Amino acid sequence: MNNEHLKLFIRVAATNNISLAGSELGLSPPVASMHINKLEESLGVKLIHRTTRKVSLTEEGREFLPHAEDVINAVNSAKASVGAGSFTPQGTIRVTVASSFGRMHVVPALKAFLALNPQLKVDLRQSDSIVDMVEGGFDVAIRNASLNDSSLVARKLAADRRIICASPEYIHEYGEPKTPEALLAHNCINLIGIDYWDFKTPQGNVRIKPKGSMRSDNGESTRDTCIDGMGITISSVWCAYQALEEGKLVQVLKDYPLASDTAIWAVYPSSRLLAPKVRAFIDFFVDYYGDLPYWER
């Protein structure tokens, strides 16, 4: 049984794409397909369903996957024990990230990441939609949404603390709310998907349904509209921190923190064989943000 065939099979299982998995290992699509055929022939079973749109593992393929991973892990461990082999991250890592967070906190770090990993290339896709990682062939996603897919693994990169803020001009004209309930008398700019603002109070949690003349699916848009004095908004600190530092926004209701436990996550398809490029990417951003991200300092 050929170890290179096993490595290819493992990447096909992660990407659901023979051509993409082959390209990561420096193989052309015809050669990658031939290697999978040879692996299936050597085992005497069909490991992969092929259609015109994508590939998926057969029942036998799903049964075989953990054993294939064990073999490759054992080989890698054996090489590492005598200092043999090269585990330098290489190839192309395909990343999907939310638009605003990507622009503000991923793109500025890529120069340093690639300097540390000169054999890597980054294919970055920025979208506010939750994409299917397997369908899209992504290696890792950076998300600040809940992890609902049990086939994915998540590692926390940083906390995602959210606050309520307004511009000094808005407060001067309309006053500052002193309690969560007072928000009902104000024009609120809300993020689509966040229907309620939940606050921690001495009497317990208080839920407010904000109302106003505008809402948006983009955090930067709600922040900028708030800076323009249109109303009060909810914002992640990572999105608003520069405006807060510059005095364009001020935090309101400091005594009533939002009751949320959101975080920034690195998400990747479940596999005991984590590609070196994915490990390098995640480890870099864990160190880059640190225990207290720069936007919280």
Number of C-alpha atoms within 10 A of each C-alpha: 9 10 13 13 18 20 19 23 28 23 22 24 24 23 23 25 21 26 18 19 24 22 15 15 17 12 17 16 16 11 14 23 16 13 20 20 17 15 22 16 12 11 12 9 13 16 24 22 13 14 8 5 8 13 17 20 19 15 12 12 20 14 12 16 19 14 12 19 19 13 15 17 15 12 14 15 14 13 13 13 9 8 9 11 12 9 11 13 20 18 16 17 19 19 22 26 23 20 17 18 22 19 12 13 16 19 11 11 14 16 11 11 18 14 10 13 16 12 13 18 16 15 11 16 14 16 14 15 11 12 13 12 21 21 14 13 18 23 23 25 25 23 22 19 12 11 13 7 9 9 11 15 15 19 15 16 24 20 20 20 18 20 20 22 25 27 26 19 17 19 17 10 9 12 11 18 16 13 15 22 15 11 18 15 12 17 18 24 25 28 20 12 9 11 12 14 18 17 20 16 15 8 6 8 14 17 15 16 14 21 17 16 10 15 18 14 14 15 23 18 15 24 26 17 20 25 25 16 18 20 25 30 27 24 24 19 20 19 19 24 18 13 16 17 11 9 12 18 26 19 18 21 17 12 13 19 18 22 16 13 9 15 18 19 24 25 22 23 22 14 17 12 16 17 15 13 23 20 12 19 21 22 14 18 19 18 11 18 15 12 11 10 16 11 15 11 6
